[in-house]
Amino acid sequence: MKKLLLTSTAALTLMAGAAAAQDIKIGIILGFTGPLESITPAMAAGAELAVAEVNAAGTLLDGQTVSTVRADSTCIDASAATAAAERLVTSEGVQALMGADCSGVTTAILQNVARPNGIVMVSPSATSPALSTAEDDGLFFRTAPSDARQGVVMTEILRDRGINTVAVTYTNNDYGKGLADSFAAAFTEAGGTVTINAAHEDGKADYSAEVGALASAGGEVLVVAGYVDQGGRGIIQAALDTGAFDTFVLPDGMVGEALVANIGDGLNGSFGQYPGTDSEGASIFAEMAAEAGFDGTSAFAAESYDAAALILLAMQASGSTDPAVFKDHIMSVANGPGEEIMPGDLARAIEILKEGGEVDYVGATAVDLIGPGESAGNYREIEIRDGVIETVGFR
């Protein structure tokens, strides 16, 4: 009898292990170190909030639980990002990746890890226009709009403020060049003048030479298409120190509390934009995030929640955790027809899908995926006033 009990216990242990193996793993790969490290914690928290919401419901795919595994993309080191993603897939066994964040490392992971292994990626913040036409085998999606859209929005903001001439500096990578070129084309087409469109390298101690060239070219304001924790901040500080410029245009990669804290009053009057909306879902998410202890209005936090939610709802809609199967359901749960789903509604969405119904995931960012699986694009317009990043409108 003792032997039988031992055998039964072993069998139950094996069965429990098999059940655990069926649970869902999602990799969260973001730049926890590097030029965006100050905004990454809220992004990760946003994705994990969606996972926690689904786990609290306990109904996803008849009771499977979801766990997350973090990995560091570094934002800028393609080799390190690829190695980190490979570990998530081969060692951790993730079925999807929420990320990456910066466009260059996202492209590297897509081509070197996601496609060869058939893994779905949903990025909350990779915005390079080149990703719209990248070969992806139907595996890549993003909840942030392309910088082709941001270039137009930035142009509208500048023209509405009566600004006709600008100098542009950009971080020398896929994100920076893609955004700078998209903006320069849109601004010129709208009748504006770009006096200079020059790259800068991250990680330098002195940006006086770059600022000197920008100042010589002139411009009413300086557009800084860089990173909040890296060269973009260095360019702004050098420009202020030399008096070259006193007003800066801040695209999405430059908007963060760390920039205001480091630069101080010199930023007052500067302005810019990053993806965001004044939708009902955005308000709900901001409240949920505050309860969870992070800032839901931080750049790309809402997009991260939506990215994770889309992965999970696509799994439920397809009845499968196999990326080859559920990838074909991301667009359908993201767009109508169906019952509108807001943040906090994920349990209800799962029930609707279980019963054979349809959902239209609106989420925290008024999700509407177009064309190659990317956001149609909404932006929050901001201005720095008295050391505070204030929202002044939406586009």
Protein Blocks (a to p, Z undefined) as FASTA:
>chain_A
ZZmmmmmmmmmmmmmmmmmmmpccddddddfbcjklmmmmmmmmmmmmmmmmmmmnopgg
ghiacddddddeklmamklmmmmmmmmmmmnopabdcddfbfmlmmmmmmmmmmmnopac
ddfkbcbfklmmgcehhpaccfbdcfklmmmmmmmmmmmnopabdcddddddfklmmmmm
mmmmmmmmnopacfbdcdddehiabfklmmmmmmmnopjbdcddddfklmmlmmmmmmmm
nomaccdcddfklgcfklmmmnommlgopacdddddfbfklmmmmmmmmmnopafkbghk
lmmmmmmmmmmmmmmmnopabfklmmmmmmmmmpccdddddehilmmmmmmmmnopacdd
fbjnopacehjopafbiadddddeehiacdfbdZZ
